[in-house]
């Protein structure tokens, strides 16, 4: 028997360990399933000890799976970037629960460090030039240095790309010149009209239901504000508009550079209950990276709005998002246009922020 055990040990030690990607996918799946597991059925009283035996069995399954991963026996996917069917989310709710679990695995810096994010955004804007309408898009690189502790000061650096007209002719005095660099001091990012998000935002609940209730209360206040619309919406339109505002604000909060991992996870759990969310198994983020995503739609003025959230197909970390809406033109026609897109290029931990030029006040970082 001893010789057989020695032989098994020798064979085990000779096996190559699982790759970092394989291990990460296995752990992400375990974490996500633990997050998404429903509470036990509160049915008839079980005989003494039955619940413990069932718990021991479930724990044994988890330990067995983790042990199998450690010796490379569980195949959770290839290293070629493909997503195995075994962990492919069955629906949008499951995908967003996976994303919530992945958020909680974001890097944790020391209190004296900063989280650096490099983002690529494309913003759409329109206006009037010489009496004619114009529309344009502009790419902006936004870099964020966010302190690990809320007491520190964050810095944002925006570098503006070329403003490209997609309709009509641009007015030069309405453009931010290509190559312009602007700095902004401060850690706020307005995610509602009446409040700002700080990285240590204790006022933002980490319970999904409580967060939705808070966002809904502020959304209804804003929707009922007469100055919010050129045409006051009818009373029967109010609930539909509020529902849409809730979804949009949650999505904005999920991708905010100042949201903590806990806040982001809470938002993804809240969005997982959205009835209009659907899985898109093959989406491309604004930087051209392929991923798995979810599309969420909601009602707006004058028509439908929708957003695409794109996740890395193996780790389920957020890659980027796009926002679209129906835009009513002066001739009465309605066309869907992309309002804004964001690609999260990298996230690292650094020890300091760049020096801000003297007298630089900057503009809103978001």
N, C-alpha and C positions, 0 to 999 in steps of 0.2 A: 504493500500500500504506500509505504514511504517513497519507494522508487517511482511509483506512478505520480505521486504528488510533486516530486522533484521534476519529473518530466513535464508536467503541466506548467509548473512555474517557469521552467526554462523556455518553453514555447511561448508563454505569455510575455516574458521579458524580451523575447526576440521580435515580438510584433511591433510594428510602427504605431505610435500613438495617433489619435485623431487629429486632424488639422485644427487650427484655431477657429476657422469658419465653421467646421462641423460641430465643435464644442459649443460655440456661441449659438448656433441654431438650435441645438438640443436644449441648452439652458433657457433660451428665449421661449421655446415652446412650453417647457415646464412652467416657467414664470407666468406666461400668458394664460395657460389652462388653469393655474391656481387662482389667477385674478378673476377668470370668467366662470369658475365653478359655481353652480347654483347652490343655495343653502339646502341642507338635507330635508327630506319630506317629513313634516311634522304629523305623522300618522299614529297608528296604535302604539302603545307602550311596548318596547321590546323586552324580551326576557333579560335578566341580569347578565351582564358580560357580553351580550351580542354586539352592542355598539362598539365596545373596545376591540373585539375580534375583527369587525369590519374596518375599523380605523387602522388596525395593525396590518390588515391585508393591503389597504390602499397605500399605506406608507411603504410597505414592502415592494409594491409595484414601482413606486418612485425610486426607491433605493436601487432596485434591480436595474431600472433604466439608466440611472446615473452611473452605476457600476459598469454597465455594458458600454456606455459611452467612453468610460475611462480606459477600456481595453480595445476600443475601436470596433466593437461588434454591431453597433446600431448605425444603420445607414440613414442619415437625416438629409442627405443631399450631396450633389457633386460639388467639386471645387471650381466648376466652370462658371459659377454665377447663376446657375439655374435654381429654380425653386422646386423642391420636392413636393409631390402631391400630398405626402403625409402631413405637411404643415401649411399647405395652401389654405388660406382662410375660406370657409364655406360661404360667408356672407360679409356684408359691411360691418355688422356689429362685431363679428369675431375679429376682423382685421383691425378695427379701432381698439378692441381690447388688447390685441397683440401690441399695437402701437403704444398703448398706455403702459404696458409692462416694460417695453423698450425704453420709454422715457425715463423710467425710474433707474435705468442703468447708465444714464448720462454721467460723464466724468464729474467727480466731486473735488474741486480745488481746495487748497488750504485757505483759511480765513483771509490771509494777506495777498492772495492771488486774484487773477482776473480770468474770466471766460472770454476768449476771443472768437468772434464769428465773422466769417467772410461770406457775404451774400451778393447775389446778382438780382437786381430788380428791374422790371420793365414797367413803366407807368404810361398810361394813355391819358391824353388831355385834349380838350377842344376849346374853341373860342371863335372870335370874329376878327378878321383882318381885312381892312379896306372894304368893309361891308359884306364880305363873303365868309362863310363858315370854313373852318379848317379843323382837321384832326391830326394828331401826331403821337408818336411814341418815343420815349427816351429811356435808354438803359442807364442805370445808376448802380455803381458798386458801393455798397454800404458795409463798413467795417465797424464792429462793435467791440468795445472792451468793457465788460460788465463785471463789477466787483462781486466776489463771492459773498461778502457781507453787505447788507443793505445800507450800512452807514457810509460806505465808500462812494466815490463819484465815478460814474461811467463816462466814457467818451465815445462819440460816434464820428466817423469820417466818411463823407459822401463824395465820390468822384463821379462827375457827370459825363456821360457819353454823348454821342451825336443825337440831336433831336431830328427825327425823321418824319416828314409829313406823309400821312397815309390818305389824306383827302384835303383838297384845297391848297392854299399857300400860307406858310407860316409867317407870322409877324415877328421880326427879329427882336423887337423890344419885349416880347413875351417869353423869350427863350432863355434858359440857363446855358451859357456858352459851353461848348464841348471842352473838357479838360478842367473845368472849374472844380476846386476842392473846397469843401465846407466842413467845419467842425461844429460839434454841438456838445456842450457839457450838460450832464444830467441823465437820470435813469428813467425818466418818464416816457410812456408811450400811450397816447390817448386811445384806449380801447372802448370807451364810451364817451359821450359828449360831456358828462358831468364828473368824470373821475379819471385818474391816471394810474397806470400800473407801475409799481416799484418791485424790484426783485425780492424784497422782503415784505411783500404786500400781505400783511396779516388780515386785511379787510376782505381778501378774496377767499371764499370758502374752498376747502379741499374735499367737500362732499358734493358729488355731482348734482343731486337734487337741490341742495342749497345754492350752488352756483347758478343753476338755471333759474331758480326763483329770483335771485338778485338781478341777474341780467334781464329777465323779463320785466321786472318792476321798472328798471331804468329805461328799457326799450319802450314800454307803454307810455311813460312820461314824455319821451322824445317824439314818439309818433303823434301824440295828441297836441304837440306844440304847433300852434298855427304858423309859425315862421319856418317850419321844417319843409314845407312843400309850397310850390307856386300855386297849385290847385289843392284846396283842402280836401282830403279824402272823405268819402261818405262813411257814416257810422258803421255800416255793415262791412266796410273794408278794413276797419281798425284791427280786428283780431288777426286777419291774414297778414297785415303788415307787421304787426308785433311778432308773430311767429317767424317771419322772415328775418327781422332784425335780430332776434335771439340767435338764430343759426349763424348769421354773418358775424356777429360779435364774438361768438364762441370760436369760430374759425380764426378770426383776427387774433384772439387771445392765444390760441394754440400755437400760432407761428410767431408770436411776439418774441423778440430777442431777450426781453427782460422777464419772461415767464420762468419760474422755477420748474425743475423736473416734476415736482408734485402737482403744480398747477396745470402743467401740460397734460399729465396723466389724467387729472380730473376732467379736463376738457374733452379728451378723447373718449373717456367713459360716458360723459354726458352726450356727446355726438353719436355714440353707438346706439342710442335709443331713437335717433331720428328716422322716421319712417321713410323719408325720401332718399336715404343713403343707399347706394348700390355699389357693388364691387366692380372695378375695372381692372381685369387681370394684367393688362399690358398698356400702361400709360408712359408717356415720356415727360420728364420734368422740364422746366424752362431752360436747363443747361444741356438738354439732349440725352440725359441718362434715363435708361429704361427702368421701370419699377412697377410695383403693384399699387393700385390706388382705389380711392372711393370718390364717387361723384355725389354731391348733395345739391338738391334743387329747392328753391323756395319762391314764393310769390313776391313781386315787387311792383314798382310803378315805373314805366307803364306795363311791364310784362315780367317774364320769368327771369330769375337769377340762378346761377349755378356756380359751384366751386369744385375744383379737382384737387384733392390732397394726394400727393405721390410719396410712397414709402419705398425704402430699400427692400428688395424682395427677400432677403435672408435675415436681416436684423430688425426690419420693420421700423427703422429710424426715419424721421421725416426728411425727405429730399427737397420738397418744394411744394408750391401750390399756385393755382391760377384762379382768377375770379372773372366771371363773364356776366353780362347783363343785357337785357333788351333795351336798346337805345332808340328813342323816338326822334326822328329827324324832322326838319322844318317842313318837309313836304307831307308829313303825316305817316310816312312809312316807318316800320320798326325793324331794326336789324340787331342781331346779337354781336356784341363787340367784347374784346378782352380788356378789362379795366386795369388789372394789375397782375403781375406774376412775380414770384420770388423763388430763387434757387439757393439753397443753403450749401455752399461750396465746401466749407470746412469749419470745424469747431475744435479749438485747442485750449490749453491752459497756459497762461503767460504770467510773468511776474510784475509787469508794469504796463503803463499806457503811453502812447506817444505824446510828445510835447505839443500843446495847442498854441498856435501863434497868438501873439499879444493882440488883444482886442477882438478876437474872433468870437462872435456870439452864435453864429450858426442858425440853422433852421430845425424844425421838428425832425427827430431822428427816424420817424416811421412814415 
